[in-house]
Amino acid sequence: MESRISLVRSRKPERRVSVPSLPFAVEVDLARTAILIIDMQNDFAHEDGWFGARGVPTAQAVALVPQINALTATLRAHEVPIVWLNWGVRADLAELPDTLLARGAQYAGRATYGDRSPTGNGRILVADEWGAQLLSDLKTEAQDLHVSKVRFSGFAHTTLDTILRKMDVTTVLFAGVNTDRCVFATLQDAGSLGYDCVLLSDVTATSSDQTATAVIHDLVMRLYGVVASSADLLSALPSPSTEVNS
């Protein structure tokens, strides 16, 4: 038996695509790009979830579903990894600080993380229970990746960074809710870790006042990356057959 192993890591051939965006257009390598779809789960986006039961608007999240389904279907055809990033806490809440629990109760009524749902749908944001699951109308495939988080940022105390680096990802696309909370927190950390960040404006939304969206877009363009639309991204992509044959 040969007493040697190879430490050479093969790299996929570049697949460059120019994408219209602000404050400037960018060129991305599809071979090293992934999309994070954040918090499109029942407790935030279903009318019978944690937020919906407390009167927090959910329509803006539900409205994203058709566009996200169209986007992920096309990205899969281009072999771009799809990562679903959702809250999923321990039932005993051992990883959550008291301040986070208190703010959860303050924001969305008395019930907070881990409590019984006001609508009887299990416990709020507990991993593998209804509230932490994706909206049923979202279309997933077996090759998609699922990562649970326990903070606003998907990089804090999770395996997300390790997963992306193993796939040799350098550019991250961002979709989901809420633009000014978990989406932005995750994007900030991604930028700090050295990823190139593209916020997709037409597949992100928030229940906050719309001025919050404008502020986040401005901060992303000034400090963290670029803002584009999924429509422009899809228009920039070649057909998968053309890409394979090129």
C-alpha positions as CSV (number, residue, x, y, z in Angstrom):
1,M,0.0,0.0,0.0
2,E,1.3,3.4,-1.0
3,S,2.1,5.4,2.2
4,R,1.1,8.8,0.7
5,I,-2.1,10.8,0.4
6,S,-2.7,13.8,-1.8
7,L,-3.3,17.1,-0.2
8,V,-4.1,18.7,-3.6
9,R,-7.6,20.2,-3.7
10,S,-8.9,20.4,-7.3
11,R,-10.5,23.7,-8.3
12,K,-13.5,23.9,-10.6
13,P,-13.0,25.8,-13.9
14,E,-14.1,29.5,-13.7
15,R,-17.6,30.4,-15.0
16,R,-17.6,34.2,-15.1
17,V,-20.9,36.1,-15.4
18,S,-21.3,39.9,-15.4
19,V,-24.2,41.1,-13.2
20,P,-25.7,44.6,-13.2
21,S,-25.7,45.9,-9.6
22,L,-25.2,49.1,-7.5
23,P,-23.0,51.0,-6.9
24,F,-21.2,49.2,-9.7
25,A,-21.6,46.2,-11.9
26,V,-19.8,43.0,-10.8
27,E,-18.3,39.9,-12.3
28,V,-18.9,36.7,-10.4
29,D,-17.6,33.2,-10.7
30,L,-20.6,30.8,-10.7
31,A,-18.3,28.0,-9.8
32,R,-17.5,29.7,-6.5
33,T,-20.9,31.3,-5.7
34,A,-23.6,30.1,-3.3
35,I,-27.0,31.6,-2.3
36,L,-28.1,31.9,1.3
37,I,-31.9,32.0,1.8
38,I,-32.5,33.3,5.3
39,D,-35.4,32.7,7.7
40,M,-38.2,31.8,5.2
41,Q,-39.7,29.7,7.9
42,N,-43.1,29.3,9.5
43,D,-42.6,31.3,12.7
44,F,-41.6,34.4,10.7
45,A,-43.5,34.0,7.4
46,H,-46.7,32.0,8.0
47,E,-49.8,33.8,9.3
48,D,-50.1,31.1,12.0
49,G,-46.5,31.4,13.1
50,W,-44.9,33.3,16.0
51,F,-44.9,36.7,14.2
52,G,-48.2,36.3,12.4
53,A,-50.0,35.4,15.7
54,R,-48.8,38.6,17.2
55,G,-49.9,40.8,14.4
56,V,-46.5,41.2,12.7
57,P,-47.0,41.4,8.9
58,T,-46.0,38.2,7.0
59,A,-47.3,39.0,3.5
60,Q,-44.1,40.6,2.4
61,A,-42.3,37.3,3.1
62,V,-44.9,35.1,1.5
63,A,-44.8,37.3,-1.6
64,L,-41.1,36.3,-2.1
65,V,-41.9,32.6,-2.5
66,P,-42.6,32.4,-6.3
67,Q,-39.4,34.5,-7.1
68,I,-37.3,32.4,-4.7
69,N,-38.6,29.2,-6.3
70,A,-37.8,30.5,-9.8
71,L,-34.3,31.7,-8.7
72,T,-33.3,28.5,-7.0
73,A,-34.5,26.3,-9.8
74,T,-32.3,28.2,-12.3
75,L,-29.3,28.4,-9.9
76,R,-29.5,24.6,-9.4
77,A,-29.3,24.1,-13.1
78,H,-26.1,26.2,-13.0
79,E,-24.8,24.0,-10.1
80,V,-24.9,27.0,-7.7
81,P,-25.4,25.6,-4.1
82,I,-28.6,26.5,-2.4
83,V,-28.3,27.0,1.4
84,W,-31.4,27.4,3.5
85,L,-30.4,29.2,6.7
86,N,-33.1,29.1,9.5
87,W,-33.4,29.7,13.2
88,G,-33.4,26.3,14.9
89,V,-32.7,26.5,18.7
90,R,-32.4,23.8,21.3
91,A,-35.5,22.9,23.2
92,D,-33.8,23.7,26.5
93,L,-32.5,27.1,25.1
94,A,-29.1,26.3,26.5
95,E,-27.3,28.4,23.8
96,L,-29.5,31.5,24.1
97,P,-28.6,34.4,26.3
98,D,-31.3,36.0,28.5
99,T,-31.1,39.3,26.6
100,L,-32.1,37.6,23.4
101,L,-35.0,35.8,25.1
102,A,-36.2,39.1,26.6
103,R,-36.0,40.9,23.3
104,G,-37.9,38.1,21.6
105,A,-40.7,38.5,24.1
106,Q,-40.6,42.3,23.8
107,Y,-40.8,42.3,20.0
108,A,-43.4,39.7,19.3
109,G,-45.5,39.5,22.4
110,R,-45.0,37.6,25.7
111,A,-44.1,34.3,24.0
112,T,-40.5,34.0,23.1
113,Y,-38.0,31.4,21.8
114,G,-38.8,27.9,22.9
115,D,-42.2,28.8,24.4
116,R,-45.4,27.0,23.2
117,S,-46.7,28.7,20.0
118,P,-49.8,30.9,20.6
119,T,-51.4,29.0,17.7
120,G,-50.6,25.5,19.0
121,N,-47.9,24.8,16.4
122,G,-45.2,23.4,18.6
123,R,-42.5,25.4,20.3
124,I,-41.3,28.7,18.8
125,L,-38.2,28.3,16.6
126,V,-37.2,25.0,18.1
127,A,-35.2,22.9,15.6
128,D,-37.2,20.3,13.7
129,E,-40.6,21.6,14.9
130,W,-43.1,23.4,12.7
131,G,-42.1,27.0,13.5
132,A,-38.5,26.3,12.4
133,Q,-39.5,24.6,9.2
134,L,-39.5,26.2,5.8
135,L,-42.8,27.5,4.3
136,S,-44.4,24.5,2.6
137,D,-44.6,26.3,-0.8
138,L,-40.9,26.7,-1.1
139,K,-39.4,24.1,-3.4
140,T,-36.3,22.3,-2.2
141,E,-34.2,19.5,-3.6
142,A,-32.1,16.8,-2.0
143,Q,-28.8,18.4,-2.9
144,D,-29.8,21.7,-1.1
145,L,-28.0,22.4,2.2
146,H,-29.8,23.3,5.5
147,V,-28.1,25.1,8.3
148,S,-29.7,26.0,11.6
149,K,-28.7,29.2,13.4
150,V,-29.1,30.5,16.9
151,R,-28.3,34.2,16.4
152,F,-29.2,36.9,14.0
153,S,-26.1,36.1,12.0
154,G,-25.9,32.7,10.3
155,F,-22.2,32.6,10.9
156,A,-22.3,32.8,14.8
157,H,-22.0,29.3,16.4
158,T,-22.8,27.4,13.2
159,T,-21.0,25.3,10.5
160,L,-21.9,27.8,7.7
161,D,-18.4,29.2,7.2
162,T,-16.9,25.7,7.2
163,I,-19.5,24.5,4.6
164,L,-18.9,27.4,2.3
165,R,-15.2,27.2,2.4
166,K,-15.2,23.4,1.7
167,M,-17.2,24.2,-1.4
168,D,-14.6,26.9,-2.3
169,V,-17.3,29.6,-2.3
170,T,-16.1,33.2,-2.4
171,T,-19.2,35.0,-3.5
172,V,-22.5,34.8,-1.5
173,L,-25.9,35.9,-2.8
174,F,-28.5,36.9,-0.1
175,A,-32.2,36.3,-0.1
176,G,-34.9,36.0,2.6
177,V,-36.1,37.9,5.6
178,N,-35.7,40.3,7.4
179,T,-33.5,42.6,5.4
180,D,-32.6,44.8,8.3
181,R,-32.1,42.0,10.8
182,C,-30.9,38.5,10.1
183,V,-30.1,39.1,6.4
184,F,-28.0,42.1,7.2
185,A,-26.3,40.6,10.2
186,T,-25.3,37.5,8.2
187,L,-24.1,39.7,5.3
188,Q,-22.0,41.8,7.6
189,D,-20.3,38.8,9.0
190,A,-19.8,37.3,5.6
191,G,-18.0,40.5,4.5
192,S,-15.8,40.4,7.6
193,L,-14.9,36.8,6.8
194,G,-13.8,37.7,3.3
195,Y,-16.7,36.7,1.2
196,D,-18.0,39.0,-1.6
197,C,-21.6,39.9,-0.9
198,V,-24.5,40.4,-3.3
199,L,-27.8,41.4,-1.7
200,L,-30.7,40.5,-4.0
201,S,-33.2,43.3,-3.5
202,D,-36.3,41.7,-5.0
203,V,-36.0,38.5,-3.0
204,T,-35.4,40.1,0.4
205,A,-38.0,41.8,2.5
206,T,-38.8,43.1,6.0
207,S,-41.7,43.6,8.2
208,S,-40.1,46.9,9.4
209,D,-40.9,50.3,8.0
210,Q,-39.6,50.5,4.4
211,T,-37.1,53.2,5.3
212,A,-35.2,50.4,7.0
213,T,-34.7,48.7,3.6
214,A,-33.3,51.9,2.1
215,V,-30.9,52.3,4.9
216,I,-29.6,48.7,4.6
217,H,-29.2,49.0,0.9
218,D,-27.2,52.2,1.4
219,L,-25.0,50.5,4.0
220,V,-24.4,47.5,1.8
221,M,-23.4,49.6,-1.2
222,R,-21.2,51.9,1.0
223,L,-19.4,49.2,3.1
224,Y,-20.2,45.6,2.5
225,G,-20.9,44.7,-1.2
226,V,-23.4,45.4,-3.9
227,V,-27.1,45.4,-4.4
228,A,-28.6,43.6,-7.4
229,S,-31.9,42.0,-8.4
230,S,-32.6,38.4,-9.0
231,A,-34.2,39.4,-12.3
232,D,-31.0,41.0,-13.5
233,L,-29.0,38.0,-12.2
234,L,-31.2,35.5,-14.1
235,S,-31.0,37.6,-17.3
236,A,-27.2,37.6,-17.1
237,L,-26.9,33.8,-16.8
238,P,-26.3,31.8,-20.0
239,S,-28.4,28.8,-20.7
240,P,-27.1,25.7,-18.8
241,S,-26.5,23.9,-22.0
242,T,-24.4,26.8,-23.4
243,E,-22.4,27.0,-20.2
244,V,-21.6,23.3,-20.3
245,N,-20.6,23.4,-23.9
246,S,-18.5,26.5,-23.7
